[in-house]
């Protein structure tokens, strides 16, 4: 077992209503961070999942995601998730949909999530309105936050790390006036397993990105003791990522402690790899 820093996933949820968020809070054991924050923020003990309650509307969605980004120190490999209820006359009450296209009244062009997880969940286009809409006939899904969420999230992370999921809560046969807190919570609860299945894709995506972009912890320790050129630094990072497969931090430090130059450090690391040939097909 090596002593390198444990890789973590990074998920940020932006949810309009507490009733939409409650089942997510319970499942991931998210606890409130600070009652005095502008928008309520929750996180789990490992700080891999954070959630903010934005309130209704595009301006709230935009402000809250920016606030969560700064407050939680979200990184570029963070996956951003928006889930909530939506109106529709194209699907059935209670069905969960992935959003594959987003539009608004003001937008001249529609926007599209870059990639979507392989799942049996159906996909629909989302129209974000500034006011409740009772005429469902011209749109597949209707909400009041999605477009703003996507616009800001796409500035903070790659589009492949952004996901919108909507549960149909109202339509021609289900009056929007009949929606209440209990119904909202139940709609999310009944789709929990499907939601978790989608989230597992983004957790893995986030973790893989960390492994690609984040330098090994020992990289900074070594850099503080020897001077490395830019080329040598890249080589050092590459070697450490290979060595961490079979060697722990303490052993590496012991091997290089007598090195006088950065070149000798790289040579020692190269030798360690040659002496510990790895069968990559079994990893």
Backbone as CSV, one residue per row, in Angstrom:
resi,resn,N_x,N_y,N_z,CA_x,CA_y,CA_z,C_x,C_y,C_z
1,UNK,0.856,-1.200,0.000,0.000,0.000,0.000,0.882,1.237,0.000
2,UNK,0.729,2.132,-0.986,1.589,3.309,-1.003,1.008,4.425,-0.163
3,UNK,1.828,5.448,0.029,1.436,6.553,0.912,1.102,7.817,0.148
4,UNK,0.836,7.704,-1.151,0.468,8.883,-1.923,-0.920,9.361,-1.527
5,UNK,-1.188,10.622,-1.801,-2.484,11.203,-1.440,-3.627,10.453,-2.104
6,UNK,-4.639,10.133,-1.348,-5.788,9.394,-1.857,-6.531,10.227,-2.890
7,UNK,-6.866,9.613,-3.995,-7.615,10.312,-5.026,-9.074,10.443,-4.603
8,UNK,-9.662,11.588,-4.861,-11.042,11.815,-4.459,-11.873,12.282,-5.647
9,UNK,-13.141,11.925,-5.605,-14.061,12.476,-6.587,-14.439,13.890,-6.161
10,UNK,-15.036,14.625,-7.058,-15.429,16.000,-6.765,-16.761,16.290,-7.442
11,UNK,-17.829,16.254,-6.648,-19.183,16.462,-7.163,-19.806,17.687,-6.491
12,UNK,-20.424,18.554,-7.303,-21.137,19.710,-6.771,-22.577,19.684,-7.298
13,UNK,-23.527,19.699,-6.368,-24.951,19.701,-6.702,-25.504,21.110,-6.566
14,UNK,-26.306,21.530,-7.533,-27.037,22.797,-7.448,-28.518,22.463,-7.606
15,UNK,-29.282,22.687,-6.541,-30.686,22.269,-6.488,-31.524,23.456,-6.039
16,UNK,-32.633,23.687,-6.706,-33.440,24.872,-6.425,-34.133,24.810,-5.067
17,UNK,-34.749,23.660,-4.750,-35.593,23.562,-3.559,-35.075,22.530,-2.562
18,UNK,-35.264,22.803,-1.291,-34.858,21.855,-0.241,-35.576,20.522,-0.430
19,UNK,-36.835,20.559,-0.868,-37.609,19.332,-1.071,-37.002,18.471,-2.188
20,UNK,-36.426,19.108,-3.197,-35.760,18.372,-4.265,-34.441,17.778,-3.776
21,UNK,-33.835,18.452,-2.831,-32.501,18.055,-2.366,-32.508,17.045,-1.229
22,UNK,-33.611,16.935,-0.492,-33.602,16.190,0.771,-33.123,14.746,0.619
23,UNK,-33.590,14.029,-0.389,-33.200,12.635,-0.549,-31.714,12.526,-0.894
24,UNK,-31.176,13.525,-1.608,-29.746,13.563,-1.937,-28.938,13.817,-0.670
25,UNK,-29.410,14.742,0.146,-28.743,15.043,1.417,-28.681,13.801,2.297
26,UNK,-29.780,13.078,2.352,-29.850,11.883,3.203,-28.947,10.769,2.675
27,UNK,-29.003,10.536,1.379,-28.255,9.407,0.798,-26.747,9.596,0.945
28,UNK,-26.260,10.796,0.663,-24.823,11.055,0.723,-24.370,11.576,2.087
29,UNK,-25.307,11.620,3.046,-24.998,12.066,4.411,-24.369,13.454,4.406
30,UNK,-25.023,14.370,3.702,-24.541,15.746,3.633,-25.077,16.548,4.818
31,UNK,-24.199,17.283,5.462,-24.561,18.104,6.612,-24.359,19.578,6.279
32,UNK,-25.172,20.417,6.894,-25.068,21.840,6.617,-23.702,22.350,7.041
33,UNK,-23.110,23.209,6.216,-21.770,23.725,6.468,-21.811,24.930,7.387
34,UNK,-22.662,25.883,7.032,-22.719,27.131,7.796,-24.091,27.755,7.601
35,UNK,-24.804,27.926,8.660,-26.155,28.477,8.579,-26.160,29.917,8.063
36,UNK,-25.018,30.612,8.128,-24.975,32.021,7.786,-24.545,32.277,6.339
37,UNK,-24.366,31.228,5.549,-24.014,31.432,4.149,-25.192,32.042,3.388
38,UNK,-24.900,32.718,2.287,-25.944,33.372,1.488,-26.980,32.362,1.032
39,UNK,-26.482,31.230,0.535,-27.339,30.108,0.156,-26.942,28.907,1.023
40,UNK,-27.912,28.108,1.475,-27.564,26.937,2.298,-26.625,25.986,1.555
41,UNK,-25.528,25.621,2.203,-24.531,24.723,1.624,-24.368,23.503,2.513
42,UNK,-24.260,22.340,1.881,-24.094,21.075,2.596,-22.902,20.324,1.994
43,UNK,-22.270,19.485,2.804,-21.179,18.644,2.302,-21.119,17.362,3.119
44,UNK,-20.481,16.318,2.539,-20.268,15.099,3.307,-18.927,15.174,4.030
45,UNK,-18.658,14.204,4.874,-17.460,14.234,5.703,-16.186,14.218,4.864
46,UNK,-16.213,13.471,3.761,-15.034,13.369,2.901,-14.850,14.587,1.990
47,UNK,-15.869,15.446,1.953,-15.872,16.637,1.101,-15.788,16.281,-0.384
48,UNK,-16.335,15.124,-0.734,-16.402,14.729,-2.141,-17.703,15.196,-2.783
49,UNK,-18.732,15.376,-1.972,-20.024,15.865,-2.451,-20.395,17.140,-1.696
50,UNK,-20.725,18.184,-2.453,-21.226,19.433,-1.898,-22.558,19.735,-2.585
51,UNK,-23.467,20.376,-1.858,-24.771,20.729,-2.432,-25.193,22.107,-1.950
52,UNK,-25.745,22.901,-2.861,-26.248,24.224,-2.509,-27.709,24.340,-2.918
53,UNK,-28.512,24.968,-2.058,-29.914,25.232,-2.359,-29.985,26.627,-2.975
54,UNK,-30.335,26.697,-4.251,-30.244,27.973,-4.962,-31.486,28.841,-4.848
55,UNK,-32.642,28.207,-4.648,-33.884,28.943,-4.792,-34.301,28.946,-6.263
56,UNK,-35.496,29.445,-6.525,-36.063,29.391,-7.877,-35.567,30.548,-8.742
57,UNK,-35.342,30.268,-10.018,-35.023,31.326,-10.974,-33.598,31.297,-11.480
58,UNK,-33.417,31.866,-12.667,-32.108,31.839,-13.314,-31.060,32.648,-12.549
59,UNK,-31.453,33.802,-12.029,-30.480,34.633,-11.319,-29.971,33.923,-10.068
60,UNK,-30.866,33.250,-9.357,-30.454,32.491,-8.172,-29.538,31.331,-8.550
61,UNK,-29.876,30.643,-9.637,-29.053,29.519,-10.079,-27.644,29.984,-10.427
62,UNK,-27.545,31.090,-11.152,-26.246,31.616,-11.561,-25.422,32.065,-10.354
63,UNK,-26.059,32.788,-9.451,-25.341,33.301,-8.277,-24.904,32.175,-7.349
64,UNK,-25.757,31.178,-7.163,-25.452,30.109,-6.214,-24.331,29.200,-6.699
65,UNK,-24.306,28.908,-8.000,-23.238,28.043,-8.494,-21.883,28.742,-8.392
66,UNK,-21.867,30.037,-8.654,-20.621,30.791,-8.505,-20.196,30.833,-7.039
67,UNK,-21.174,30.989,-6.157,-20.886,31.037,-4.727,-20.344,29.700,-4.243
68,UNK,-20.957,28.585,-4.670,-20.498,27.260,-4.267,-19.106,26.976,-4.808
69,UNK,-18.852,27.400,-6.020,-17.537,27.213,-6.629,-16.435,27.836,-5.766
70,UNK,-16.671,29.048,-5.333,-15.674,29.745,-4.517,-15.610,29.182,-3.097
71,UNK,-16.769,28.944,-2.515,-16.819,28.501,-1.119,-16.186,27.120,-0.950
72,UNK,-16.449,26.207,-1.887,-15.963,24.834,-1.753,-14.613,24.602,-2.428
73,UNK,-14.084,25.675,-3.050,-12.810,25.577,-3.766,-12.863,24.446,-4.800
74,UNK,-13.918,24.436,-5.583,-14.087,23.413,-6.612,-12.978,23.532,-7.652
75,UNK,-12.547,22.395,-8.164,-11.454,22.376,-9.123,-11.981,22.168,-10.545
76,UNK,-11.084,22.172,-11.490,-11.486,22.023,-12.885,-11.957,20.614,-13.211
77,UNK,-11.690,19.655,-12.332,-12.172,18.291,-12.553,-13.457,18.007,-11.773
78,UNK,-14.087,19.047,-11.250,-15.356,18.893,-10.541,-16.497,18.631,-11.525
79,UNK,-17.383,17.693,-11.164,-18.600,17.459,-11.937,-19.741,18.257,-11.310
80,UNK,-20.496,18.960,-12.145,-21.589,19.806,-11.687,-22.923,19.169,-12.054
81,UNK,-23.782,19.002,-11.052,-25.056,18.306,-11.231,-26.223,19.218,-10.860
82,UNK,-27.181,19.315,-11.757,-28.423,20.026,-11.465,-29.575,19.041,-11.594
83,UNK,-30.354,18.910,-10.532,-31.504,18.021,-10.576,-32.713,18.739,-9.997
84,UNK,-33.893,18.444,-10.554,-35.102,19.088,-10.051,-36.315,18.665,-10.857
85,UNK,-37.426,19.275,-10.547,-38.673,18.958,-11.232,-38.828,19.838,-12.476
86,UNK,-39.669,19.382,-13.387,-39.909,20.138,-14.621,-41.289,19.803,-15.163
87,UNK,-41.838,20.737,-15.900,-43.118,20.518,-16.556,-42.931,19.888,-17.922
88,UNK,-43.942,19.128,-18.381,-43.856,18.497,-19.701,-45.193,17.884,-20.088
89,UNK,-45.447,17.830,-21.395,-46.591,17.044,-21.856,-46.126,15.936,-22.799
90,UNK,-44.784,15.762,-22.877,-44.218,14.742,-23.762,-43.898,13.437,-23.030
91,UNK,-43.820,13.491,-21.709,-43.479,12.298,-20.941,-44.509,12.042,-19.863
92,UNK,-44.243,11.029,-19.050,-45.169,10.661,-17.990,-44.779,11.272,-16.654
93,UNK,-45.778,11.554,-15.856,-45.569,12.092,-14.513,-44.628,11.171,-13.739
94,UNK,-43.589,11.748,-13.141,-42.659,10.986,-12.316,-41.473,10.408,-13.053
95,UNK,-41.436,10.526,-14.386,-40.308,9.986,-15.151,-39.093,10.904,-15.052
96,UNK,-37.912,10.291,-14.997,-36.648,11.027,-14.914,-36.003,11.097,-16.296
97,UNK,-35.512,12.288,-16.674,-34.895,12.490,-17.982,-33.531,13.163,-17.847
98,UNK,-32.618,12.763,-18.713,-31.372,13.499,-18.884,-31.615,14.610,-19.893
99,UNK,-31.012,15.757,-19.670,-31.166,16.896,-20.585,-30.042,16.875,-21.608
100,UNK,-30.388,16.883,-22.894,-29.370,16.874,-23.940,-29.373,18.140,-24.796
101,UNK,-30.255,19.096,-24.461,-30.288,20.371,-25.168,-30.991,21.387,-24.282
102,UNK,-30.489,22.635,-24.268,-31.042,23.672,-23.394,-31.268,24.940,-24.189
103,UNK,-32.428,25.573,-23.985,-32.731,26.815,-24.691,-33.536,27.749,-23.790
104,UNK,-33.605,29.031,-24.192,-34.368,30.044,-23.464,-35.026,30.976,-24.480
105,UNK,-35.910,31.854,-23.985,-36.502,32.882,-24.851,-35.418,33.792,-25.403
106,UNK,-34.494,34.193,-24.517,-33.495,35.182,-24.894,-32.398,34.612,-25.779
107,UNK,-32.126,33.312,-25.632,-31.001,32.721,-26.339,-31.260,32.547,-27.829
108,UNK,-30.334,33.020,-28.644,-30.464,32.853,-30.087,-30.039,31.446,-30.495
109,UNK,-29.175,30.839,-29.664,-28.702,29.497,-29.952,-28.939,28.586,-28.752
110,UNK,-29.194,27.326,-29.036,-29.326,26.343,-27.971,-27.933,25.880,-27.548
111,UNK,-27.823,25.366,-26.324,-26.564,24.821,-25.837,-26.743,23.332,-25.572
112,UNK,-25.623,22.605,-25.598,-25.685,21.153,-25.486,-24.606,20.643,-24.533
113,UNK,-24.974,19.770,-23.599,-23.941,19.077,-22.815,-23.037,18.314,-23.768
114,UNK,-21.747,18.250,-23.457,-20.773,17.661,-24.371,-20.972,16.161,-24.550
115,UNK,-21.053,15.435,-23.452,-21.275,13.988,-23.489,-22.254,13.615,-22.395
116,UNK,-22.900,12.480,-22.566,-23.830,11.991,-21.559,-23.473,10.547,-21.227
117,UNK,-23.710,10.134,-19.981,-23.379,8.757,-19.606,-24.222,7.748,-20.374
118,UNK,-23.641,6.568,-20.559,-24.393,5.483,-21.189,-25.402,4.948,-20.181
119,UNK,-26.656,5.169,-20.458,-27.704,4.797,-19.524,-28.995,4.552,-20.299
120,UNK,-29.893,3.848,-19.664,-31.192,3.593,-20.292,-32.151,4.761,-20.115
121,UNK,-31.744,5.768,-19.354,-32.603,6.932,-19.145,-32.889,7.644,-20.464
122,UNK,-34.132,8.038,-20.696,-34.457,8.797,-21.905,-33.923,10.223,-21.809
123,UNK,-33.836,10.883,-22.944,-33.308,12.247,-23.002,-34.367,13.178,-23.585
124,UNK,-34.350,14.414,-23.105,-35.260,15.439,-23.612,-34.568,16.788,-23.657
125,UNK,-35.140,17.683,-24.464,-34.677,19.060,-24.521,-35.312,19.850,-23.376
126,UNK,-34.541,20.783,-22.822,-35.026,21.606,-21.707,-35.164,23.060,-22.133
127,UNK,-36.312,23.634,-21.829,-36.541,25.068,-22.047,-36.629,25.729,-20.677
128,UNK,-35.795,26.756,-20.466,-35.789,27.473,-19.191,-36.537,28.792,-19.338
129,UNK,-37.546,28.975,-18.495,-38.394,30.165,-18.548,-38.219,31.002,-17.288
130,UNK,-38.456,32.296,-17.409,-38.385,33.177,-16.241,-39.697,33.199,-15.458
131,UNK,-40.749,32.654,-16.032,-42.060,32.618,-15.366,-42.675,31.232,-15.556
132,UNK,-43.552,30.802,-14.645,-44.232,29.513,-14.827,-45.019,29.494,-16.136
133,UNK,-44.995,28.365,-16.819,-45.681,28.217,-18.107,-46.779,27.164,-17.998
134,UNK,-47.951,27.529,-18.475,-49.070,26.578,-18.438,-49.312,25.904,-19.790
135,UNK,-48.723,26.475,-20.859,-48.828,25.871,-22.185,-47.591,25.011,-22.424
136,UNK,-47.737,23.708,-22.284,-46.611,22.788,-22.383,-46.368,22.287,-23.811
137,UNK,-47.190,22.670,-24.741,-47.215,22.032,-26.053,-45.985,22.290,-26.920
138,UNK,-45.281,23.387,-26.677,-44.180,23.748,-27.572,-42.800,23.343,-27.046
139,UNK,-42.748,22.720,-25.873,-41.462,22.343,-25.289,-41.527,20.939,-24.685
140,UNK,-40.379,20.251,-24.645,-40.342,18.903,-24.066,-40.282,18.954,-22.546
141,UNK,-39.334,19.727,-22.006,-39.213,19.934,-20.555,-39.143,21.432,-20.282
142,UNK,-39.724,21.858,-19.166,-39.719,23.281,-18.817,-39.291,23.440,-17.365
143,UNK,-38.283,24.292,-17.130,-37.901,24.619,-15.754,-37.572,26.107,-15.677
144,UNK,-37.001,26.546,-14.537,-36.708,27.969,-14.361,-35.256,28.236,-13.954
145,UNK,-34.399,27.193,-14.000,-33.002,27.376,-13.584,-31.958,26.797,-14.541
146,UNK,-32.344,25.792,-15.318,-31.374,24.983,-16.056,-30.393,25.730,-16.931
147,UNK,-30.873,26.674,-17.719,-29.979,27.358,-18.652,-28.912,28.166,-17.932
148,UNK,-29.290,28.836,-16.848,-28.323,29.634,-16.079,-27.294,28.723,-15.420
149,UNK,-27.763,27.599,-14.876,-26.845,26.618,-14.287,-25.806,26.191,-15.313
150,UNK,-26.270,25.822,-16.507,-25.362,25.323,-17.532,-24.400,26.416,-18.003
151,UNK,-24.897,27.626,-18.185,-24.055,28.726,-18.663,-22.877,28.973,-17.716
152,UNK,-23.158,29.016,-16.418,-22.088,29.280,-15.449,-21.199,28.064,-15.270
153,UNK,-21.797,26.877,-15.161,-21.010,25.654,-14.965,-20.022,25.437,-16.103
154,UNK,-20.429,25.767,-17.332,-19.553,25.556,-18.485,-18.374,26.522,-18.495
155,UNK,-18.441,27.563,-17.674,-17.305,28.473,-17.521,-16.350,27.985,-16.434
156,UNK,-16.833,27.110,-15.569,-16.042,26.618,-14.441,-15.426,25.254,-14.701
157,UNK,-15.993,24.520,-15.634,-15.545,23.159,-15.904,-15.841,22.811,-17.356
158,UNK,-15.244,21.725,-17.827,-15.535,21.255,-19.181,-16.980,20.779,-19.251
159,UNK,-17.607,20.921,-20.420,-19.012,20.547,-20.578,-19.271,19.072,-20.313
160,UNK,-18.249,18.237,-20.473,-18.439,16.809,-20.217,-18.649,16.526,-18.732
161,UNK,-18.368,17.507,-17.872,-18.541,17.345,-16.438,-19.843,17.975,-15.935
162,UNK,-20.753,18.302,-16.845,-22.002,18.965,-16.462,-23.188,18.061,-16.782
163,UNK,-24.092,17.924,-15.818,-25.248,17.048,-16.006,-26.508,17.707,-15.460
164,UNK,-27.566,17.656,-16.237,-28.884,18.111,-15.791,-29.855,16.947,-15.884
165,UNK,-30.575,16.710,-14.787,-31.606,15.672,-14.741,-32.906,16.291,-14.254
166,UNK,-34.006,15.947,-14.899,-35.296,16.516,-14.543,-36.349,15.421,-14.391
167,UNK,-37.182,15.580,-13.357,-38.306,14.677,-13.119,-39.597,15.419,-13.476
168,UNK,-40.436,14.800,-14.278,-41.678,15.455,-14.686,-42.644,15.537,-13.503
169,UNK,-43.035,16.761,-13.188,-43.887,17.009,-12.025,-45.247,17.590,-12.388
170,UNK,-45.360,18.156,-13.578,-46.620,18.780,-13.968,-46.744,18.793,-15.478
171,UNK,-47.975,18.967,-15.941,-48.275,18.952,-17.359,-49.773,19.087,-17.563
172,UNK,-50.262,18.830,-18.754,-51.700,18.974,-19.032,-52.587,18.143,-18.103
173,UNK,-52.090,16.991,-17.676,-52.877,16.114,-16.810,-52.511,16.247,-15.332
174,UNK,-51.512,17.051,-15.027,-51.066,17.240,-13.639,-50.842,18.728,-13.407
175,UNK,-51.847,19.371,-12.839,-51.827,20.827,-12.661,-50.653,21.251,-11.779
176,UNK,-49.924,22.277,-12.237,-48.786,22.791,-11.479,-49.204,23.279,-10.089
177,UNK,-50.472,23.695,-9.962,-50.971,24.190,-8.677,-51.115,23.077,-7.638
178,UNK,-51.093,21.827,-8.095,-51.240,20.702,-7.179,-49.906,20.204,-6.626
179,UNK,-48.807,20.785,-7.102,-47.492,20.396,-6.596,-47.327,20.889,-5.158
180,UNK,-46.869,20.029,-4.277,-46.571,20.435,-2.904,-45.237,19.821,-2.473
181,UNK,-44.785,20.169,-1.277,-43.466,19.723,-0.804,-43.360,18.206,-0.766
182,UNK,-44.392,17.554,-0.290,-44.381,16.099,-0.181,-44.259,15.436,-1.553
183,UNK,-45.001,15.940,-2.533,-44.958,15.369,-3.876,-43.576,15.553,-4.509
184,UNK,-42.998,16.713,-4.278,-41.675,16.987,-4.833,-40.643,16.006,-4.275
185,UNK,-40.638,15.842,-2.969,-39.694,14.915,-2.330,-39.882,13.491,-2.826
186,UNK,-41.135,13.067,-2.971,-41.418,11.707,-3.429,-40.971,11.481,-4.875
187,UNK,-41.115,12.502,-5.703,-40.693,12.380,-7.098,-39.190,12.101,-7.195
188,UNK,-38.400,12.782,-6.389,-36.954,12.556,-6.391,-36.634,11.204,-5.753
189,UNK,-37.315,10.896,-4.655,-37.064,9.643,-3.942,-37.323,8.429,-4.824
190,UNK,-38.390,8.463,-5.596,-38.753,7.328,-6.448,-37.759,7.110,-7.588
191,UNK,-36.945,8.101,-7.864,-35.939,7.982,-8.928,-34.515,7.896,-8.383
192,UNK,-34.379,7.679,-7.091,-33.060,7.736,-6.459,-32.064,6.766,-7.090
193,UNK,-32.455,5.520,-7.288,-31.521,4.534,-7.827,-31.027,4.935,-9.219
194,UNK,-31.905,5.493,-10.028,-31.511,5.948,-11.362,-30.550,7.142,-11.251
195,UNK,-30.833,8.011,-10.317,-29.971,9.178,-10.108,-28.572,8.740,-9.678
196,UNK,-28.510,7.820,-8.726,-27.230,7.336,-8.220,-26.435,6.650,-9.324
197,UNK,-27.130,5.944,-10.188,-26.450,5.280,-11.300,-25.779,6.302,-12.213
198,UNK,-26.471,7.399,-12.488,-25.889,8.464,-13.311,-24.716,9.118,-12.589
199,UNK,-24.892,9.384,-11.302,-23.848,10.053,-10.529,-22.581,9.216,-10.466
200,UNK,-22.709,7.900,-10.421,-21.529,7.036,-10.368,-20.648,7.247,-11.600
201,UNK,-21.278,7.550,-12.723,-20.515,7.848,-13.945,-19.686,9.112,-13.749
202,UNK,-20.293,10.156,-13.166,-19.585,11.420,-12.979,-18.556,11.338,-11.850
203,UNK,-18.793,10.486,-10.869,-17.782,10.256,-9.834,-16.530,9.632,-10.445
204,UNK,-16.739,8.636,-11.284,-15.610,7.974,-11.942,-14.898,8.930,-12.887
205,UNK,-15.673,9.711,-13.628,-15.100,10.684,-14.554,-14.222,11.679,-13.809
206,UNK,-14.719,12.150,-12.676,-13.986,13.097,-11.861,-12.702,12.481,-11.319
207,UNK,-12.793,11.260,-10.822,-11.623,10.588,-10.260,-10.559,10.344,-11.321
208,UNK,-10.984,9.944,-12.506,-10.028,9.706,-13.589,-9.317,10.991,-13.989
209,UNK,-10.054,12.091,-13.984,-9.449,13.373,-14.331,-8.430,13.791,-13.290
210,UNK,-8.732,13.514,-12.018,-7.778,13.820,-10.948,-6.475,13.072,-11.183
211,UNK,-6.579,11.800,-11.513,-5.394,10.985,-11.726,-4.561,11.497,-12.890
212,UNK,-5.234,12.080,-13.881,-4.528,12.594,-15.049,-3.879,13.944,-14.752
213,UNK,-4.613,14.827,-14.068,-4.170,16.215,-13.922,-3.432,16.518,-12.627
214,UNK,-3.693,15.776,-11.578,-3.101,16.105,-10.288,-1.735,15.467,-10.124
215,UNK,-0.766,16.253,-9.760,0.586,15.747,-9.574,0.679,14.920,-8.285
216,UNK,1.522,13.871,-8.273,1.721,13.106,-7.033,2.210,14.005,-5.907
217,UNK,1.819,13.695,-4.701,2.189,14.509,-3.540,3.697,14.646,-3.413
218,UNK,4.434,13.571,-3.704,5.887,13.584,-3.555,6.567,14.503,-4.562
219,UNK,5.869,14.822,-5.641,6.417,15.717,-6.654,6.853,17.038,-6.032
220,UNK,6.003,17.603,-5.182,6.300,18.906,-4.577,7.393,18.795,-3.514
221,UNK,7.444,17.680,-2.830,8.489,17.456,-1.828,9.855,17.430,-2.502
222,UNK,9.936,16.676,-3.596,11.207,16.569,-4.322,11.596,17.908,-4.938
223,UNK,10.636,18.601,-5.519,10.914,19.897,-6.154,11.447,20.923,-5.161
224,UNK,11.087,20.780,-3.900,11.545,21.728,-2.878,13.002,21.486,-2.471
225,UNK,13.543,20.324,-2.826,14.898,19.969,-2.393,15.934,20.060,-3.506
226,UNK,15.488,19.928,-4.762,16.391,19.998,-5.899,15.818,20.944,-6.945
227,UNK,16.684,21.531,-7.741,16.228,22.426,-8.815,16.000,21.620,-10.090
228,UNK,14.785,21.735,-10.646,14.435,21.029,-11.871,14.059,22.025,-12.956
229,UNK,14.538,21.779,-14.158,14.086,22.578,-15.290,12.658,22.161,-15.633
230,UNK,12.026,22.882,-16.548,10.657,22.551,-16.945,10.594,21.144,-17.537
231,UNK,11.562,20.817,-18.371,11.599,19.483,-18.979,11.804,18.410,-17.925
232,UNK,12.705,18.669,-16.984,12.960,17.708,-15.909,11.734,17.547,-15.005
233,UNK,11.026,18.634,-14.783,9.825,18.580,-13.935,8.771,17.679,-14.553
234,UNK,8.607,17.807,-15.860,7.642,16.942,-16.558,8.071,15.488,-16.458
235,UNK,9.360,15.238,-16.620,9.879,13.873,-16.522,9.700,13.322,-15.108
236,UNK,9.956,14.154,-14.110,9.788,13.748,-12.720,8.343,13.343,-12.443
237,UNK,7.394,14.152,-12.885,5.981,13.843,-12.675,5.607,12.514,-13.328
238,UNK,6.074,12.307,-14.546,5.768,11.073,-15.274,6.328,9.855,-14.544
239,UNK,7.558,9.954,-14.080,8.190,8.839,-13.371,7.467,8.518,-12.069
240,UNK,7.102,9.542,-11.328,6.426,9.321,-10.047,5.071,8.661,-10.231
241,UNK,4.348,9.040,-11.276,3.045,8.423,-11.534,3.192,6.939,-11.866
242,UNK,4.314,6.566,-12.475,4.563,5.154,-12.758,5.015,4.415,-11.499
243,UNK,5.867,5.046,-10.732,6.436,4.390,-9.555,5.383,4.153,-8.470
244,UNK,4.400,5.052,-8.355,3.412,4.913,-7.290,2.574,3.641,-7.420
245,UNK,2.655,2.979,-8.571,1.946,1.722,-8.760,2.511,0.637,-7.847
246,UNK,3.830,0.671,-7.637,4.447,-0.442,-6.914,5.316,-0.023,-5.728
247,UNK,5.455,1.258,-5.480,6.386,1.697,-4.435,5.775,2.802,-3.585
248,UNK,6.064,2.788,-2.267,5.496,3.817,-1.398,6.426,5.025,-1.256
249,UNK,5.893,6.058,-0.705,6.598,7.334,-0.596,7.892,7.217,0.200
250,UNK,7.851,6.510,1.299,9.026,6.386,2.177,10.186,5.718,1.446
251,UNK,9.900,4.659,0.679,10.957,3.953,-0.056,11.590,4.849,-1.116
252,UNK,10.754,5.640,-1.777,11.288,6.544,-2.800,12.208,7.582,-2.168
253,UNK,11.780,8.173,-1.074,12.596,9.183,-0.392,13.928,8.596,0.085
254,UNK,13.897,7.358,0.533,15.112,6.695,1.001,16.093,6.498,-0.159
255,UNK,15.567,6.146,-1.332,16.406,5.896,-2.491,17.085,7.158,-3.020
256,UNK,16.416,8.290,-2.913,16.945,9.509,-3.536,17.607,10.470,-2.542
257,UNK,17.647,10.118,-1.280,18.101,11.081,-0.259,19.562,11.504,-0.430
258,UNK,20.375,10.659,-1.053,21.786,10.987,-1.229,22.084,11.652,-2.570
259,UNK,21.055,11.847,-3.370,21.254,12.492,-4.679,21.672,13.947,-4.496
260,UNK,22.590,14.380,-5.355,23.086,15.751,-5.259,22.463,16.681,-6.299
261,UNK,21.973,16.110,-7.380,21.405,16.930,-8.450,20.058,16.373,-8.905
262,UNK,19.324,17.182,-9.641,18.036,16.740,-10.177,18.227,15.597,-11.172
263,UNK,19.330,15.657,-11.925,19.606,14.583,-12.883,19.793,13.249,-12.185
264,UNK,20.484,13.270,-11.063,20.703,12.021,-10.336,19.398,11.488,-9.758
265,UNK,18.487,12.384,-9.358,17.174,11.958,-8.871,16.419,11.217,-9.982
266,UNK,16.405,11.814,-11.159,15.710,11.199,-12.294,16.333,9.850,-12.649
267,UNK,17.664,9.780,-12.600,18.346,8.524,-12.904,17.986,7.430,-11.913
268,UNK,17.909,7.780,-10.635,17.542,6.814,-9.602,16.113,6.324,-9.821
269,UNK,15.214,7.224,-10.126,13.814,6.847,-10.358,13.685,5.943,-11.573
270,UNK,14.429,6.265,-12.612,14.438,5.411,-13.801,14.909,4.003,-13.465
271,UNK,15.960,3.925,-12.658,16.506,2.630,-12.257,15.493,1.844,-11.424
272,UNK,14.761,2.534,-10.557,13.744,1.870,-9.744,12.665,1.234,-10.618
273,UNK,12.294,1.928,-11.659,11.272,1.396,-12.569,11.791,0.176,-13.307
274,UNK,13.044,0.246,-13.767,13.616,-0.881,-14.497,13.739,-2.122,-13.610
275,UNK,13.993,-1.909,-12.332,14.139,-3.040,-11.413,12.792,-3.592,-10.948
276,UNK,11.758,-2.841,-11.173,10.410,-3.279,-10.765,9.521,-3.305,-11.990
277,UNK,9.845,-4.173,-12.908,9.068,-4.267,-14.146,7.627,-4.607,-13.821
278,UNK,6.716,-3.809,-14.358,5.302,-3.973,-14.073,4.605,-4.623,-15.264
279,UNK,3.801,-5.633,-14.981,2.981,-6.230,-16.031,1.720,-5.392,-16.152
280,UNK,1.731,-4.421,-17.069,0.654,-3.447,-17.170,-0.672,-4.102,-17.555
281,UNK,-0.617,-5.265,-18.186,-1.853,-5.945,-18.584,-2.653,-6.437,-17.392
282,UNK,-2.004,-6.529,-16.216,-2.695,-7.026,-15.028,-3.167,-5.917,-14.106
283,UNK,-2.928,-4.692,-14.521,-3.298,-3.542,-13.660,-4.627,-2.960,-14.117
